[in-house]
Amino acid sequence: MCRTIALIRQGLQVLIALTMALGLQAARAQAEEPLYRFSPVNQANIALTADYWNPIMAYVSERSGVKLTLKIGRTSADTTSYVLAQEVEFVFSNHLFSPEREKLGWKVIGRRLTPPIHGQIIVPADSTVTDLSQLAGKDVVYPGPEALVSYKLPYAFLLSKKIDTKVVFAGNADGALAQLFSGKASAAGVNSQLAENYGRRESKKFRVLWSSEPMHDLALMASAKVPAKDVQAVAKAFAGMHKDPKGRAILSEVSKHIGLSEEAYFILSDGSEYEPYRRFYQSAPAQLR
């Protein structure tokens, strides 16, 4: 009887030791699983940006098996500084197509399928400004110095026409548009998509004074330091969202927050569609490169 009890105790001890070993192994494996940071350019305020991206991050993490977490700065320039400092591994951006930044090795893996966007200079619908020349000496507000579509394209055009304006940065597109419609600035440099979405959300009307050539929406990009299998898994999860009922429902819901249609889903891309961005830098003023 005593021998039986001893054997049972010994068996239990072995079982406990095995369970603990397996638990430690699982915990170690979980701890070693990489957590990648995803930084989308601040196109709206921080709250709206988080409302849009956090559910997408959760879905992509679940479907891909690759953990992603959102990392955004106070302004679009702050967020891009994380990227340039190599503090993030995935981005949604169009700030990386200059010759110098392309050397950093970021790779386009996808994009959001939306109608073409334009860099524009706009004024409130009731503004007395009807011509770009009337902006000379006046405040023109932009999201930030990194914004290619909203700042670099419009400002480069003003420089080409020798129209000397006062540049004001608001931190993001919502901030720029809020300053425009509050009368703090005479005009704004905008991304057409973001201006239209803001107008719908806030019931604001505006008039376009100038518009650039059509461009594609921002690119999903991966750092060169991310293993290929993880990059492929993340790209596949993004591109498959609209085909999965759960993913489609998430896209439909979050798109409402920022004024996008339900058709604004993600597709795969090899980066060739972003040639207009690269072409801009070939003739851009030195201060905007």
Long-range contacts (C-beta under 8 A, 24 or more apart in sequence): 33-67, 34-66, 34-67, 34-230, 35-67, 35-68, 35-69, 36-66, 36-67, 36-68, 36-69, 36-88, 36-89, 36-90, 36-226, 36-230, 36-234, 37-68, 37-69, 37-70, 37-71, 37-82, 37-87, 37-88, 37-89, 37-90, 38-68, 38-69, 38-70, 38-71, 38-88, 38-89, 38-90, 38-91, 38-92, 39-70, 39-71, 39-72, 39-73, 39-79, 39-82, 39-83, 39-88, 39-90, 39-91, 39-92, 39-93, 40-70, 40-72, 40-79, 40-91, 40-92, 40-93, 40-218, 41-76, 41-79, 41-80, 41-91, 41-92, 41-93, 41-94, 41-95, 41-146, 41-147, 41-218, 42-72, 42-73, 42-75, 42-76, 42-78, 42-79, 42-143, 42-144, 42-171, 42-172, 42-173, 43-76, 43-143, 43-172, 43-173, 43-191, 43-194, 43-218, 43-258, 44-172, 44-173, 44-174, 44-194, 44-258, 45-172, 45-174, 45-175, 46-72, 46-74, 48-174, 48-257, 48-258, 51-254, 51-257, 51-258, 52-254, 52-255, 52-257, 52-258, 53-254, 55-250, 55-253, 55-254, 56-241, 56-250, 56-251, 56-254, 59-237, 59-241, 59-246, 59-247, 59-250, 60-234, 60-237, 60-238, 60-241, 63-237, 63-240, 63-241, 63-244, 63-247, 64-230, 64-233, 64-234, 64-236, 64-237, 65-233, 66-230, 66-233, 66-234, 66-237, 68-234, 74-171, 75-144, 75-169, 75-171, 75-172, 76-143, 76-144, 76-146, 76-147, 76-171, 76-172, 77-144, 77-145, 77-146, 77-169, 77-171, 80-146, 86-223, 86-225, 88-223, 89-222, 89-223, 89-225, 89-226, 90-220, 90-221, 90-222, 90-223, 90-226, 90-234, 91-220, 91-221, 92-218, 92-219, 92-220, 92-221, 93-218, 93-219, 93-221, 94-148, 94-149, 94-215, 94-218, 94-219, 94-274, 94-277, 95-146, 95-148, 96-219, 96-221, 97-148, 97-274, 97-277, 97-278, 97-280, 97-281, 98-281, 98-289, 99-278, 99-281, 100-289, 102-278, 104-224, 105-223, 105-224, 106-221, 106-222, 106-223, 106-224, 107-221, 107-222, 107-224, 107-231, 107-271, 108-219, 108-220, 108-221, 108-269, 108-270, 108-271, 108-274, 109-220, 109-221, 109-222, 109-231, 109-234, 109-235, 109-238, 109-268, 109-269, 110-219, 110-220, 110-235, 110-238, 110-239, 110-266, 110-267, 110-268, 110-269, 111-216, 111-217, 111-218, 111-219, 111-220, 111-266, 111-267, 111-269, 111-273, 112-217, 112-218, 112-220, 112-264, 112-265, 112-266, 112-267, 113-217, 113-263, 113-264, 113-265, 113-266, 113-267, 114-193, 114-217, 114-260, 114-263, 114-264, 115-193, 116-214, 116-215, 116-216, 117-149, 117-191, 117-192, 117-193, 117-214, 117-215, 117-216, 117-217, 118-149, 118-191, 118-192, 118-211, 118-212, 118-213, 118-214, 118-215, 119-148, 119-149, 119-150, 119-152, 119-153, 119-154, 119-157, 119-189, 119-190, 119-191, 119-192, 119-211, 119-212, 119-215, 120-154, 120-189, 120-190, 120-191, 120-192, 120-195, 120-208, 120-209, 120-210, 120-211, 120-212, 121-154, 121-157, 121-158, 121-187, 121-188, 121-189, 121-190, 121-208, 121-209, 121-210, 122-180, 122-187, 122-188, 122-190, 122-195, 122-206, 122-207, 122-208, 122-209, 123-180, 123-186, 123-187, 123-188, 123-206, 123-207, 123-209, 124-180, 124-181, 124-204, 124-205, 124-206, 124-207, 125-205, 125-206, 125-207, 127-186, 127-187, 127-207, 129-186, 129-187, 129-209, 130-207, 130-209, 131-209, 132-158, 132-161, 132-163, 132-209, 132-210, 133-161, 133-163, 135-163, 135-165, 135-186, 135-187, 136-163, 136-164, 136-165, 137-164, 137-165, 137-166, 138-165, 138-166, 138-185, 138-186, 138-187, 139-165, 139-166, 139-168, 139-184, 139-185, 139-186, 140-165, 140-166, 140-167, 140-168, 140-185, 140-186, 140-187, 140-188, 140-189, 141-168, 141-169, 141-170, 141-176, 141-179, 141-180, 141-184, 141-185, 141-187, 141-188, 141-189, 142-167, 142-168, 142-169, 142-170, 142-176, 142-188, 142-189, 143-169, 143-170, 143-171, 143-172, 143-173, 143-175, 143-176, 143-189, 143-190, 144-169, 144-170, 144-171, 144-172, 145-169, 147-173, 147-189, 147-191, 148-277, 148-280, 149-191, 149-212, 149-215, 150-176, 150-189, 150-190, 150-191, 150-194, 151-189, 152-280, 152-284, 152-288, 153-189, 153-212, 153-280, 154-189, 154-190, 154-210, 154-212, 155-189, 155-288, 156-280, 156-284, 156-285, 156-288, 157-210, 157-212, 159-285, 173-198, 174-198, 177-202, 177-204, 180-206, 193-217, 196-259, 197-258, 197-259, 197-260, 198-259, 200-259, 201-258, 201-259, 213-276, 214-276, 215-276, 215-277, 216-273, 216-274, 216-276, 219-269, 219-271, 219-274, 220-266, 220-269, 235-268, 238-266, 239-266, 239-267, 239-268, 241-265, 241-266, 242-266
